[in-house]
Amino acid sequence: MERITLTNDLSFSRIVHGAWRLNDWNYTTEQTTSLIEHCIEQGITTFDHADIYGGYTCEELFGRALQAKPGLRDKMELVTKCGIVLESPNRPEHKSHHYNTSKEHIIRSVENSLSSLKTDYIDTLLIHRPDPMMNPEEVAEAFSELKDSGKVRTFGVSNFKRHQLNMLQSYLDDKLITNQVEVSAYELENIHDGTLDLCMEHRMPVMAWSPLAGGAVFSGNGEKAVRLRDTLTKVGAELGTEDISEVLYAWILKHPATIMPIVGSGKTARIDSAVRALGHKLSLDQWFEILHASMGHDVP
Ligand SMILES: NC(=O)c1ccc[n+]([C@@H]2O[C@H](COP(=O)([O-])OP(=O)(O)OC[C@H]3O[C@@H](n4cnc5c(N)ncnc54)[C@H](OP(=O)(O)O)[C@@H]3O)[C@@H](O)[C@H]2O)c1
């Protein structure tokens, strides 16, 4: 599996696995351990989390699997996020849904993530969403304390647009190493609005969430989903596959922004589709044919 260099001593697997839906899968700890081991066998060593996933449960479920198999943690990179506050029975002290990127909240969130994931360090911590009340000096102080204590190795952001990323970066000593944003052939916003250009300008590899549009491409009955499915099926036939998810991943992988798709399925066959996509090389004709199908018209 190709590796993407983030810093001198940190690289991610080109395909990342995401734990957002882990609680929905109702896996036993043994099944979760097997899933993680399957990913690692395929070369997927980077796992994406957030404190809030599964109503603050997914990190804990993953952590139990790590605890059950000592040694597993050393074979992976753990990414997690903070900054969103959700009302939840697991956080009775939360009174409302809002954002909190204060120093105190960031540090407390990391302490919780470390305890849930049963690890003593996070490879990369992301600010989950841009916060209109973000005080960049506090974020910088939190990052610096977390780095000095060895609790977090590197930092990044998620869903940040140009002005938000540049503003935060200007307060930090270390370079933000990634921006995790939604990218798929179905959701083109970050391609069209310059967010991927921004990441390239910063030489910052991108993590792509919902690379299959959360499943909408497979199940949607709207004109766009149908049009896209038809084109993906046609291009898939040209590439020798009936699995349109391979084509969706290959479309992202061809983009020059060095995009790491995050696989959202807990099914091993679907994880393997993402890995197989690395073997497909779309032509420019095919790439634009898919873009046109998504937009519903040609490029100007
Ligand atoms: N930073 C952020 O704000 C943010 C936001 C959202 C997500 N994320 C991250 O990105 C990761 C991936 O997001 P995602 O889960 O939305 O990814 P996705 O891969 O776009 O969507 C996964 C969904 O698609 C379904 N699916 C996959 N292959 C399919 C197929 N061949 N036919 C029908 N359905 C299929 C899956 O169902 P099955 O489960 O049945 O396979 C699952 O429900 C998350 O786990 C999380 O780590 C980050």
The ligand as an SDF file (V2000), in Angstrom:
LIG
                    3D

 48 52  0  0  0  0  0  0  0  0999 V2000
  -14.5620   15.1710    9.2660 N   0  0  0  0  0  0  0  0  0  0  0  0
  -15.8550   15.0720    9.1190 C   0  0  0  0  0  0  0  0  0  0  0  0
  -16.6270   16.0220    9.3060 O   0  0  0  0  0  0  0  0  0  0  0  0
  -16.4230   13.7290    8.7220 C   0  0  0  0  0  0  0  0  0  0  0  0
  -17.7870   13.6140    8.3570 C   0  0  0  0  0  0  0  0  0  0  0  0
  -18.2520   12.3580    7.9710 C   0  0  0  0  0  0  0  0  0  0  0  0
  -17.3810   11.2570    7.9480 C   0  0  0  0  0  0  0  0  0  0  0  0
  -16.0750   11.4020    8.3420 N   0  0  0  0  0  0  0  0  0  0  0  0
  -15.1260   10.2690    8.2940 C   0  0  0  0  0  0  0  0  0  0  0  0
  -15.1850    9.6760    7.0190 O   0  0  0  0  0  0  0  0  0  0  0  0
  -15.4350    8.2800    7.1510 C   0  0  0  0  0  0  0  0  0  0  0  0
  -16.1700    7.7800    5.9320 C   0  0  0  0  0  0  0  0  0  0  0  0
  -17.4290    8.4550    5.7890 O   0  0  0  0  0  0  0  0  0  0  0  0
  -18.6980    7.6520    5.2880 P   0  0  0  0  0  0  0  0  0  0  0  0
  -18.9620    6.5290    6.2100 O   0  0  0  0  0  0  0  0  0  0  0  0
  -19.7910    8.6160    5.0170 O   0  0  0  0  0  0  0  0  0  0  0  0
  -18.0930    7.0490    3.9140 O   0  0  0  0  0  0  0  0  0  0  0  0
  -18.7420    6.4610    2.6060 P   0  0  0  0  0  0  0  0  0  0  0  0
  -17.8550    5.3520    2.1960 O   0  0  0  0  0  0  0  0  0  0  0  0
  -19.0150    7.5590    1.6550 O   0  0  0  0  0  0  0  0  0  0  0  0
  -20.1530    5.8910    3.0560 O   0  0  0  0  0  0  0  0  0  0  0  0
  -20.2750    4.7000    3.7600 C   0  0  0  0  0  0  0  0  0  0  0  0
  -21.6950    4.2250    3.5780 C   0  0  0  0  0  0  0  0  0  0  0  0
  -21.8370    3.7510    2.2420 O   0  0  0  0  0  0  0  0  0  0  0  0
  -22.3430    2.4440    2.2740 C   0  0  0  0  0  0  0  0  0  0  0  0
  -21.7510    1.6580    1.1690 N   0  0  0  0  0  0  0  0  0  0  0  0
  -20.4290    1.4410    0.9450 C   0  0  0  0  0  0  0  0  0  0  0  0
  -20.2660    0.6560   -0.1610 N   0  0  0  0  0  0  0  0  0  0  0  0
  -21.4950    0.3920   -0.6080 C   0  0  0  0  0  0  0  0  0  0  0  0
  -21.9890   -0.3600   -1.7120 C   0  0  0  0  0  0  0  0  0  0  0  0
  -21.1390   -0.9740   -2.5540 N   0  0  0  0  0  0  0  0  0  0  0  0
  -23.3290   -0.4350   -1.8990 N   0  0  0  0  0  0  0  0  0  0  0  0
  -24.1770    0.1970   -1.0410 C   0  0  0  0  0  0  0  0  0  0  0  0
  -23.7700    0.9220    0.0180 N   0  0  0  0  0  0  0  0  0  0  0  0
  -22.4410    1.0330    0.2420 C   0  0  0  0  0  0  0  0  0  0  0  0
  -21.9140    1.8690    3.6080 C   0  0  0  0  0  0  0  0  0  0  0  0
  -22.7940    0.8210    3.9790 O   0  0  0  0  0  0  0  0  0  0  0  0
  -22.2180   -0.4620    4.7970 P   0  0  0  0  0  0  0  0  0  0  0  0
  -21.8520    0.0610    6.1430 O   0  0  0  0  0  0  0  0  0  0  0  0
  -23.4000   -1.3630    4.7800 O   0  0  0  0  0  0  0  0  0  0  0  0
  -21.0580   -1.0020    4.0350 O   0  0  0  0  0  0  0  0  0  0  0  0
  -22.0480    3.0790    4.5110 C   0  0  0  0  0  0  0  0  0  0  0  0
  -23.3790    3.2490    4.9490 O   0  0  0  0  0  0  0  0  0  0  0  0
  -16.1910    8.1570    8.4830 C   0  0  0  0  0  0  0  0  0  0  0  0
  -16.0830    6.8700    9.0580 O   0  0  0  0  0  0  0  0  0  0  0  0
  -15.4530    9.1830    9.3190 C   0  0  0  0  0  0  0  0  0  0  0  0
  -14.2410    8.6150    9.7970 O   0  0  0  0  0  0  0  0  0  0  0  0
  -15.5940   12.6190    8.7090 C   0  0  0  0  0  0  0  0  0  0  0  0
  1  2  1  0
  2  3  2  0
  2  4  1  0
  4  5  1  0
  4 48  2  0
  5  6  2  0
  6  7  1  0
  7  8  2  0
  8  9  1  0
  8 48  1  0
  9 10  1  0
  9 46  1  0
 10 11  1  0
 11 12  1  0
 11 44  1  0
 12 13  1  0
 13 14  1  0
 14 15  2  0
 14 16  1  0
 14 17  1  0
 17 18  1  0
 18 19  2  0
 18 20  1  0
 18 21  1  0
 21 22  1  0
 22 23  1  0
 23 24  1  0
 23 42  1  0
 24 25  1  0
 25 26  1  0
 25 36  1  0
 26 27  1  0
 26 35  1  0
 27 28  2  0
 28 29  1  0
 29 30  1  0
 29 35  2  0
 30 31  1  0
 30 32  2  0
 32 33  1  0
 33 34  2  0
 34 35  1  0
 36 37  1  0
 36 42  1  0
 37 38  1  0
 38 39  2  0
 38 40  1  0
 38 41  1  0
 42 43  1  0
 44 45  1  0
 44 46  1  0
 46 47  1  0
M  CHG  2   8   1  16  -1
M  END
$$$$
